[in-house]
Amino acid sequence: MPDTVLIVFPTLWDAPQLAACRERWADTCDVAYAGPPDEERPWDFDVLGFIEEVAARGGRFAGVTSSSDYPGATVAAAIAAR
């Protein structure tokens, strides 16, 4: 079973870009998305609550990342640390 990489706050280009190179990674990992898309996240989004929610779900990920620089990268690091 492939490892899963979690992508938080996906942007509009994440799915198309990953689909374009799927043959390079599909045998080694799966992709899961968490959180509202970057463009739909409200200004008052509860980031700390989101981190706790994802951490509480459990599960193990081979990696956590985001193509959203803020707050995606910081949130991905916080989830990975948990």
Buried (B, 14 or more C-beta within 10 A) or exposed (E): EEEBBBBBBBBEEBBEEBEEEEEEEEEEBBBEEBBBBBEEBEEEBEBEEBBBEBEEEEEEBEEBBBBBEEBBBBBBBBBEEE
